């Protein structure tokens, strides 16, 4: 267990960890804009090329729990640096891929590295920083996420236009090598917080299969149909793998996840609240381009500019929220920001074919502020509530639930919207703007209800005086 670092080293550690999160999140968004180019390069259709994104997301989501447990056993530093190496190697393989199959396989490698980075990043901050600075550091972490989300499409388009799609991946290689050198030089050594345990390989395989089988239909249900045999079969397989995982964990002497982790009310309620906020944010961000372009009639270029607004305000609010949570605690900030998010969803539901740009910009900004005020205090609460010897697993569970929440949000709110106007995404462009508006209204109001549930959940958070999470 490393000692708390000096103020100078703390800033360097925050920069390294923030940069790792930036890289991992950037590759969830930067590739999307290159998909048509990649499809043309390999002479394939968009259905096949969509696996370039899907392979990354599924490996990232499915392996964070295993990476978290490895961090507890082998040391956060070792897993974190290993994640950088794998991510950088995967990026090189992606850029060199001679066919679509190898590109998809290389994206799996990239996702494995990103899973280690995402699982370890929050845990590293908790390990190396004093409690009174964790909210501030987690706010910076969220800032890096916001910048990555906002910059991904812009950088992807710029790099693809000037250098070709391969360089979207090649650009990670020199940056990754530099980051590895800095991590080796500055990150403190640790021997793992659980030195007696063993890695639960069967449990890791079962939970990976369960998560992949669960997240795949969430991402494809809108396109294939929720009653499709593939979708229903995947959900059924997921239930079977989850059941087998739980049975195995009960009998395992060194389980992948100690279910006692959830005995902390703050850890349980904090994770539920965090997952639901990401649910609403991801769902609304998925629907807004359709709403603004097809219902409001804005150009694609204008929509792209507008969708940068929430990311910018989320970035600014995260920095403020982190410091506020260090001083005053997490509970009140979570309640207020959840209510602000609910108000944002209601305002979105009021938009129609004639809504003015000032209203749209103000509502987008409010969403960014609301989410930015919520996430750092929420992460601080969750990571401060878990057992110290399970910091990696606690972080991995938290990040996995947030990823699942994002896919849930897109699936559920997207389904509510589609049910309201067309019955399928493909049918949207055949309808008039007036016919589309009720579906979007219904989806955003559903999001508002979820945000109100978050506010109620946050009431159950318990903190000592001074904002320290109660045990």
Secondary structure, DSSP 8 states (H G I E B T S, - for coil): ------HHHHHHHHHHHHHHHHHHHHHHHTTGGGHHHHHHHTT--HHHHTHHHHHHHHHHHHHHHHHHHHHHHH-HHHHHHHHHHHHHHHHHHHHH-SSHHHHHHHHHHHHHHHHHHHHHHHHHHHHHS-HHHHHHHHHHHHHHHHHHHHHHHHHHHHHHHHH-THHHHHHHHHHHHHHHHHHHHHS-----S-SS----HHHHHHHHHHHHHHHHHHHHHHHH-TT-HHHHHHHHHHHHHHHHHHHHHHH-TT-SS-GGGGGSHHHHHHHHHHHHHHHHHHHHHHHHHHIIIIIS---HHHHHHHHHHHHHHHHHHHHHHHHHHHHH-SHHHHHHHHHHHHHHHHHHHT--TT--HHHHHHHHHHHHHHHHHHHHHHHHHHHTTS-GGGHHHHHHHHHHHHHHHHHHHHHHHHHHHHHHHTSSGGGGGGS-HHHHHHHHHHHHHHHHHHHHHHHHHHHT--B-TTS-B--
